Amino acid sequence: MTEMSVYSQEYRPRRVEFTVYAGPSISWAQTLNEGYRSGNARLGGVYGLDVDINLVPTAENYYFTVGLAAKHAMTKMIYSDKYADREHHDSLITAESITSKFNNIYLSIPTAIEFKTNPFGRFVIDGVIGLEHSICVSAKSKDEVIRADGTGFKVDKVDRYKEMSLIQESLYVEFGFEYVIRDNTKATFGLAYNCNFNNMFRRKTINQITQERVRSRLHSFEFLFGFVF
């Protein structure tokens, strides 16, 4: 009895855990301008590393999470604007329709609180809520342009970096579970939702027909698979 009591007093859960993860994502742009439409959600990806710091040394239920992730946000927008006609010496035309497929890459730092249940068998259910602070490091698009006379052309690679907001702040929510493989090694499975607070585009990005600032918010679901060690 004495030995068991001493052991229980000395036992402490791990103070820090590391999680490496990756998975596909589905993203879409919520357009906020009249005449702009959001296309279908598009498939991208995410991968990263999280550090989970135990907030209660005698339990395994509350953690502060911080990390670093790379995110490929693929979206689609349909709109009308002026465009440089590649087939006519880049002369500026008023396009009837432009379909842009965006590929934005962000470096993100999540800061969140994670809640975990006590283990039942080999499983632990967890939930995460917090914020993500992201920096846009690359932005490109593939454009399909329709002229007023119905003819059109395609541009495979357009640099959009100067049009995109450098900083993105977003709400981050995740629900998932862990499976204990052996000792402190666990596999993780999660579904996350991300919603930007601020505009995808910079203030100086305007529609050259309406002279309105282009406004849109990024949303995404992420399907995450990883390992805790």
NORVEN-V689716 format. One record per residue. PHI is phi as a letter, one per 20 degrees, with the letter a starting at -180 (999 if undefined). D_LAST is the distance of its C-alpha to the last C-alpha in whole Angstrom. Layout:
PHI&D_LAST / PHI&D_LAST
This chain:
999&32 / f&32 / f&29 / f&27 / f&28 / f&27 / f&24 / f&23 / f&24 / e&22 / f&19 / c&16 / f&13 / f&10 / f&12 / c&9 / c&6 / d&5 / c&7 / d&9 / b&12 / a&15 / r&18 / f&22 / c&24 / c&27 / c&29 / b&33 / d&35 / e&37 / f&41 / c&43 / d&46 / f&49 / n&49 / d&46 / c&44 / e&40 / f&40 / f&37 / f&33 / c&32 / e&29 / c&26 / a&23 / b&20 / b&16 / a&14 / c&11 / d&11 / d&10 / d&11 / d&13 / f&14 / e&18 / c&19 / g&18 / e&19 / c&18 / c&15 / d&17 / c&17 / c&15 / e&16 / d&14 / b&15 / a&15 / b&16 / c&17 / d&20 / c&23 / d&25 / e&28 / d&31 / c&34 / b&37 / c&41 / c&44 / a&47 / d&50 / a&51 / e&52 / b&51 / f&52 / f&54 / f&53 / e&56 / c&58 / l&57 / l&55 / f&57 / f&56 / c&56 / e&56 / e&53 / f&54 / b&50 / c&47 / d&44 / d&41 / d&38 / e&35 / c&32 / d&30 / d&27 / c&26 / e&23 / c&21 / d&20 / e&19 / c&19 / b&19 / d&19 / d&16 / d&18 / c&16 / f&18 / f&18 / f&16 / c&19 / m&19 / d&15 / d&15 / c&15 / e&17 / c&16 / c&18 / c&18 / b&21 / r&22 / c&24 / d&23 / d&25 / c&25 / c&28 / f&29 / d&29 / a&31 / b&34 / c&36 / b&38 / d&40 / d&43 / d&46 / d&49 / d&52 / f&56 / f&58 / e&60 / n&58 / f&57 / b&53 / b&51 / c&47 / c&45 / f&42 / b&40 / d&41 / f&39 / d&39 / g&36 / f&39 / e&40 / e&36 / f&35 / f&33 / d&31 / c&30 / d&29 / b&27 / f&26 / c&23 / c&22 / c&19 / c&19 / a&17 / b&15 / d&12 / c&12 / f&10 / e&10 / a&10 / l&9 / e&6 / e&5 / c&7 / e&9 / c&11 / c&14 / b&17 / c&20 / d&21 / c&24 / c&25 / c&29 / f&30 / e&33 / d&35 / f&37 / f&35 / d&38 / f&40 / f&43 / e&45 / e&44 / c&47 / f&49 / f&52 / e&54 / e&54 / m&52 / e&50 / f&46 / f&44 / c&41 / a&38 / d&35 / e&32 / c&30 / b&27 / d&25 / c&21 / d&20 / d&16 / c&14 / a&10 / c&7 / d&4 / b&0
